[in-house]
Amino acid sequence: YGMSAEISTKGDVYSFGVLLLQMITGRSPTDKNFSDGASLHEFVRRAFPDNICDVVDQTMLEDDSNAQEVIKNCVIPLVRIGLSCSMTSPKERPDMGQVSTEILRIKHVASPMYVR
């Protein structure tokens, strides 16, 4: 995207989606495993949602006694956002207003899990 001559908000949405997937998986989009046309987006998409634990960075969940609840209420919805934002076609990507609203909803649902 950065090398493209065309700069747009949809490109920013794409970058946000890739960053989100990178944070959740702990993998770089330039990881050596993503060669021959493979991508971080495809890696996550193949695991979503039933095998999402196979691609989530386990250090995110290792100290959490509510890991299954976190996966259901936080990780899966965030991965869904990351995947939708990093769609190949800009027309298929949401706008950041929609993304922000969804992230706030996830925060609202997840917050009671961390009140001790």
C-alpha positions, 0 to 999 in steps of 0.5 A: 500500500505504501508503495502505491501512488494512490493514497486513500482512507481505504488504504489506511483501513487496510493498514489498520486491519493488517496491524490488528492481525499482526498484534493478535497473531504475533506474526509479521505480514512479511514473515518468511512463511508467507511466500508464494502468494500466502499472506497474513490475511489468508493465514488468519482467514483459514483458521477463522473462527473455528481454529482461531486458537491455532493462530492467536499469539499464545502469550496474549492468553497465557495469564488469563483465567478467562481465556475462552471467554476472552477468545469468544468476546474479544479475540474473535470479534477483533479478528473479524474486524482485522479480516474485514479491514484487510480485504483485497478490494477497497470496496469490501472494507468498512470505514473507520467509523464502523470499525470504531463503533465495533471496537467500542462494542467489544470493549463494552462486552469485554470490560466486565471480564477484567473488573476484579 
